Amino acid sequence: MRVALSILDLAPISEGGNAASALRNTVDLAQHAEQWGYKRYWIAEHHFVAVASSQPAVLIGQIAAATDRIRVGAAAVQLGHTTALAVVESFGMLDAFHSGRIDLGVGRSGQHRREALKESKPKPAKPPREWRDVDGVTVPPPFDISAVMRNPRLRAKMSVLQQPEAIVPDFGEQVGEILALLEGSYEIDGVDAHAVPGDRAGLTPWVFGSSKGKSAQVAGARGLPFVASYHITPATALEAIDAYRAAFQPSAALSEPYVVVSADVVVSDDTATARHLASSYGHWVYSVRACDGAIPYPDPDTVAPLTAEQLAVVKDRTATQFVGDPDEVADKLDTLQRVTAADELVITSVTHGHEDRLHSHELIAKRWGLTG
């Protein structure tokens, strides 16, 4: 029996579309995902890019209200841009409306950006890694994100997400505060303080991470479920899983590690069609890495091929995207699950056309054996 399959969505804005149409498409996909048997529907948090998922809690409320059974969550709240109290209150409110269906995912991406913005000089280059094959799973060399974060336009945009003089919060401390607020044990200078709603809401934080650093260590030490982002950082996701399992301590939430692994997929009836639909994916990734934010998702019918120089910037992502017919993609997901021993997989699928994205998720749901 295969592990459960979930969806990660960014509410992408396609070329020629807008935020309103992207949000309607997201709700529509979530409703179909429930019918097709997906376990969870995760919403990513992104800012200043051509995706409409900038406020996950707001969108989660809309999706949960439009569905009946599927769990809906954040993948993930960027803790560097908010406070523990704000997170617990907003997700406590969601849980009050939709008890037992809300997943609270948290991540360090906000801290990463804040730390990178403070860097005045590039860090010394590390020895390059080679491309590896780990029992059928492609592990590319890490992408150097430092050059992207030094982009002055991006630095200006990211700086407004938090006051310039604000102290970058410690991720582990914030997770601890969230847990205390959810448990009803939070104190300020020895005085009890209770989040309303949120206090004893029954929510369990999920930690999203991409490397063997802070996120994996905190998730393991706190005994929380961990989501490894293979679709974003295929170079370090497997290391993150190993670090999480090594650091794991049983908790009230989990007696043993629980690992979810993400993958980027495009599925169609035949391989040639799937490859065509995915042919503008590299352009989208390149716009994030080489420019200052994702452009509207390009139409594969009109986009020009990437140059060799552009391809080199995105090769780690295009080479680890699972593209093909349902059998091909299911085989790749099976391999990823086997190598990582994941308890659950989460897929993200972005295409220019909404109907193509629906079809991609429907095809893999049927091939995976999901039942609505």
Disulfide bonds with the S-S distance in Angstrom:
none
